[in-house]
């Protein structure tokens, strides 16, 4: 009798079972990360954002586990070889007098290998240097995460400022519409002017709506850095206009030799030196000694046994391993110099951006923005006296709006370049830019 559908039903059952098992294994294989706190829609400053990222960023939490892993490996290396217990049974199950176990010899021996040449201590030194490298990588990664937080915070602050500006333009456009309506009621202007004013309001509202959407996206880009998929802060606190004096190129380039990224090569050199010492120690032989007791079944007598064994280093004294370790150490100098040159190129690029944007900001702040503001105020006042049209007001206001946008862009470019320079040189100039009050 054939039961239709049984084969396909079993197949589906097996597939479902496998999916469930995979989900169970996956959930059991990864530790759950601590959840980021709910900020209660409160405003957030840069210091708080940095603190949240350092506590909850998954990459940094991974480095903490890596450091613990490296330390555990170092501790394991220190334990050394275990003793060996050996049992031997000889002269049994043969022929004649050796048949059965009547002539058997039973030997129980305990042996221990003694590592010579300081191998264990030198291997522990290599493991300790690896722990240092993991900790250094964690510190470098923390600086990288802080740089990302500053960039995301800056982007949020820029869009937040743009939204504030857009809302201001909406208010001005509505004032213009109210003014035009009054003028129409007085018969002073054509009703066509009302359509122009409504168009200006709609355009300003669209710009504000776009800015609100961009702000929400920037807030999410910031909050994911502390492992939060739902931004729970209301906004960011800071000022784009805080600036420090433009540094000189010679000052920055002189500091590049102390870059944390180059310091890692010094730590790597210490590890390679420790590896050379290990390779040299492995050229020394190890000694294995043992002692035990032997029982003679035919006479019932007991006797002590002892032995010593060691390899004869006729061919292998780890000479090739020593050479390989030394070559690994020797090449570090060239690799370090290559990275230094690459970092110098990055520093030159970031400095050019910093200097250019700094000069742009100063020109915009001291010359262009005051002129744009003055022009907008004068045209607006003249319009209310009937000397200019609403089209003229909208044109000057658009010029002022574009000038403000260019100013924000220059400020953001200056701050970004400062972040990049700080990351290369290990400085902290950027931390005060968006937090301190401008003098």
Secondary structure by P-SEA (a helix, b strand, c coil): ccccaaaaaaaaaaaaaaaaaaaaaaaaaccccccccccccccccaaaaaaaaacccaaaaaaaaaaaaaaaaaaaaaccbbbbbbbbbccccccccccccccbbbbbbbbbbbbccaaaaaaaaaaaaaaaaaaaaaaaaaaaaaaaaaaaaaaaaaaaaaaaaaaaaaaaaaaaaaaaaaaaaaccccaaaaaaaaaaaaaaaaaaaaaaaaaaaaaaaaaaaaccccccccbbbbbcccccccccaaaaaaaccccaaaaaaaaaaaaaaaaaaaaaaacbbbbbbbcbbbbbccccccccccbbbbbccccccaaaaaaaaaaaaaaaaaaaaaaaaaaaaaaaaaaaaaaaaaaaaaaaacccaaaaaaaaaaaaaaaaaccccaaaaaaaaaaaaaaaaaaaaaaaaaaaaaaaaaaaccccccccccccccc
